[in-house]
Each structure stands twice: as C-alpha cells, then as structure tokens.
Amino acid sequence: MNSTKSLTLTAMLVAIGTLTSHLFYIPIGMAKVFPTQHLINVFSAVLLGPYYAVIQAFSVSLLRNFMGTGSIFAFPGSVFGALLAAFLYKKTRRLWAAFSGEVIGTGLLGALATYPIATLFMGKEAALFGFVPAFFLSSITGAMIGFAILTLLFKNSAVKSRIDSQSLIHK
C-alpha cells in the first residue's frame, strides 16, 4: 500500500474513532471505556502496521480531548495497545497476536502508564492497578469485535488476498 492510501485509511479510522467517541462509551470509575478505539486499533495494526497504528491512536486521543469527549487517559490507553498489537501482528501475521497485543498493551501497560498521570497531573490518588480492570474490560471488548470482523473478512479468499496485497505489514 502506498503512503497516500495508508494516510487515507489512517485518516478514515481517525475520523471514525473521533466521531463515535461521544456515541458509545461506558464510564467505569475514573475512566471511560471506549471499545470502538480498541476495535480501530486492531484494524490499524493488521492493515497499516505499527507506525500508522500509533499515529491513528494518538490522533484519535488528541481530537477526543480537544472535543471534550475523552480524557487524558486516552493517550496511554490507546497508544500502547496499538503499538503492541501492530508489532505482534507484524512478527506473527496472526490475528490472535493483534488481539493479544491490544489487550496486553492497553489493558495492562496502558493502564499502568495512567497511574503517574492520575497522581501527578490530575492530583488524584489512584491505586497502581486501579485502572487495569476498566482498561482491560474496554480493550478486550473492542479487540474481540475487531478480531471477529477481521476473521470473517479473512475467511473470504478474495478479501484476504486483497488485504494481503494492500497491507503494509506484508511487504
């Protein structure tokens, strides 16, 4: 996939992530769980690779914060998941690796990375593992949906060959 197509797909995923942020989220504790972002992260990981997946995750987080539909926790929550999902998919070329990378990257690493943000920048006392359940729930829900959609798409040989030939991952 050339850079123009990659940027266009990234922009489309950023638009979808930004526009759906106010439509579907679940408030749990101090965080908002946003399964759509994790679905988009899995799509970016599989279709675009680590570089564009991180750009997509950061851009959605930034725009959601500017619009007031996200929190500062969106940055570590989405970026770590997108990066790990794309990295693991690139190494294994397996959808389950993208799913696992999103869940571990967001549910554990991203949740732990929010601790200093919550304590230092927001002045809130938070338990070190306080964000893990909410982030884990959000990431596993969204990653499962993304995994299911991509699995269905990959079952169609025409779609799979088209995705394989256009994907940055496979070059």
C-alpha positions in Angstrom: 0.0 0.0 0.0 1.5 3.3 -0.9 1.8 6.2 1.5 -1.2 8.1 0.1 -3.5 5.1 0.6 -2.1 4.4 4.1 -2.6 8.0 5.1 -6.1 8.0 3.7 -7.1 4.8 5.6 -5.5 6.2 8.8 -7.5 9.4 8.4 -10.7 7.4 7.9 -10.0 5.4 11.0 -9.2 8.6 13.0 -12.5 10.1 11.8 -14.5 7.0 12.8 -12.8 6.9 16.2 -13.3 10.6 16.8 -16.9 10.8 15.7 -18.0 7.7 17.5 -16.4 8.7 20.8 -19.4 10.6 22.1 -21.8 7.9 20.9 -20.5 4.8 22.6 -18.5 4.7 25.8 -19.0 3.2 29.2 -18.0 5.2 32.3 -16.3 3.0 34.9 -14.7 4.7 37.8 -12.4 7.5 36.8 -12.0 6.3 33.2 -14.3 6.0 30.2 -14.1 2.6 28.5 -14.2 3.1 24.7 -14.3 -0.3 22.9 -14.5 1.3 19.5 -11.0 2.7 19.9 -9.7 -0.8 20.5 -11.5 -2.2 17.5 -9.9 0.5 15.4 -6.5 -0.2 16.9 -6.8 -3.9 15.9 -7.8 -2.8 12.4 -4.9 -0.4 12.2 -2.5 -3.0 13.5 -3.4 -5.5 10.9 -4.0 -3.2 7.9 -1.4 -0.5 8.4 1.4 -1.5 10.8 3.0 0.0 13.9 3.8 3.5 12.5 0.3 4.3 11.3 -1.4 2.5 14.1 0.4 4.7 16.7 -0.4 7.8 14.6 -4.1 6.8 14.4 -4.3 6.1 18.2 -2.6 9.3 19.1 -4.7 11.4 16.7 -8.0 10.0 18.0 -6.9 10.6 21.6 -5.8 14.2 20.8 -9.0 15.0 18.9 -11.2 13.4 21.5 -9.5 15.5 24.2 -9.9 18.7 22.1 -13.6 17.9 21.6 -14.1 17.1 25.3 -15.3 13.6 24.6 -12.1 11.9 26.0 -9.8 12.1 28.9 -6.0 12.4 29.2 -6.1 8.6 30.0 -6.9 8.0 26.3 -3.3 8.6 25.3 -1.5 5.7 27.1 -4.7 3.6 26.9 -4.7 3.6 23.1 -1.1 4.1 22.0 0.4 1.2 23.9 -2.3 -1.1 22.7 -2.0 0.0 19.0 1.8 -0.3 19.1 1.9 -3.8 20.7 -0.9 -5.1 18.6 0.8 -3.9 15.4 4.2 -5.2 16.5 2.9 -8.6 17.4 0.9 -8.9 14.2 3.8 -7.9 12.1 6.0 -10.6 13.8 3.5 -13.4 13.6 1.0 -12.4 10.9 -1.8 -13.9 13.2 -5.0 -12.1 14.1 -4.8 -13.5 17.7 -1.5 -11.8 18.1 -3.1 -8.4 17.2 -5.9 -9.2 19.7 -3.5 -10.1 22.4 -1.3 -7.1 21.8 -4.2 -4.8 22.1 -5.4 -6.3 25.3 -2.0 -6.5 27.0 -0.8 -3.1 25.6 -3.9 -1.3 26.7 -5.3 -3.4 29.5 -2.1 -3.7 31.4 0.7 -1.4 30.0 -1.6 1.5 29.2 -3.5 1.1 32.5 -0.2 1.1 34.5 1.0 4.1 32.5 -2.0 6.2 33.6 -1.0 5.9 37.2 1.6 8.7 37.1 -0.8 10.8 35.0 -3.5 10.4 37.6 -1.3 11.1 40.6 1.0 13.9 39.2 -1.0 15.8 36.7 -4.6 15.4 38.0 -3.8 15.3 41.7 -5.9 12.2 42.2 -4.8 9.4 44.4 -5.2 6.2 42.5 -4.1 2.6 43.2 -1.4 1.4 41.0 -3.6 -1.3 39.5 -6.8 0.8 39.8 -7.2 1.3 36.0 -6.4 -2.2 35.0 -10.0 -3.6 35.3 -11.6 -0.7 33.3 -8.9 -0.7 30.6 -8.9 -4.5 30.4 -12.6 -4.6 30.0 -12.6 -1.9 27.3 -9.7 -3.4 25.4 -10.9 -7.0 25.5 -14.4 -6.0 24.3 -13.2 -3.8 21.4 -10.4 -6.2 20.4 -12.8 -9.1 20.3 -15.1 -7.3 18.0 -12.2 -6.3 15.7 -10.9 -9.8 15.8 -14.3 -11.2 14.9 -14.8 -8.8 12.0 -11.3 -9.4 10.6 -11.7 -13.2 11.0 -14.9 -13.0 8.9 -13.2 -10.8 6.3 -10.2 -13.2 6.1 -12.5 -16.2 5.5 -13.4 -14.8 2.1 -10.3 -15.6 0.0 -10.9 -12.6 -2.4 -11.0 -10.2 0.5 -8.0 -11.8 2.3 -5.8 -11.7 -0.9 -6.8 -8.1 -1.4 -5.9 -7.2 2.2 -2.7 -9.2 2.0 -1.6 -7.5 -1.2 -2.5 -4.0 0.0 -1.3 -4.3 3.6 1.9 -2.6 4.7 2.6 -5.5 7.1 3.1 -8.0 4.3 5.8 -6.1 2.4 
